[in-house]
Amino acid sequence: MNLKTPLLIFISLLSLSGCGGTYHAYYETIKIALEEPQNASMNLEGVQNSTIDVMSVTRGERPTAIMALAYLENGQHKWVSGDDAMLIMENGRIVRTIGLGRDLIYTANRSEDPLKQLPGELSNKAWDFSLDWNNDEYGYPVTSQLDEPQVTQLNILTKQLDTLLYIEKLRYEAPSNYVRTQHEWNNYYWFEKTTGTLIKSKQTLSPLSEPIEMIYLSRIARLDL
């Protein structure tokens, strides 16, 4: 189902009611989310003037899109886009997706995710968890191992950023009756070195998924460097 029609109806209702407080913030969020995603970009001034948090997202070979933070609920950040997608994240990890076709519907054992300890010294670099997918694919086990960070530099929104890059090595331990051509892949997480802020990540949800690169534009704009 295309999400744009109900969202546009919702925007119209909010306009008639005056859009106060929380509703106004959500209205602004949806307006940005519905913008044309082709070749989308924002400069530093545009990000600073935004009333809600935004990030740029590149999925596979598709054009870069802008996603807006629609909700912050129970420790989860829920980002929406104009192409009917939602990314639901905890501590910087995508734990659920909506509108990607093959959607991740559940990530198990999230309390043990070592990303909760980053940046900093990891007490546990290894993590075992499982993933549920739509189309009745449940309980696929994954093992994760984080390497020691590398010092790297990024240039984003005219800012020179010193970062700690953590590389996560994952292995998909699929059941023997499910054919996989590849079982291993990497995720990448960039934390600004001084503040410890996660400013960029590149995550692949499974060997069959396209990588999703996310740059947290609003977080970078707020850095006082």
Order of alpha helices (4+ residues) and beta strands (2+ residues): alpha-alpha-alpha-beta-beta-beta-beta-beta-beta-beta-beta-beta-beta-beta-beta-beta-alpha
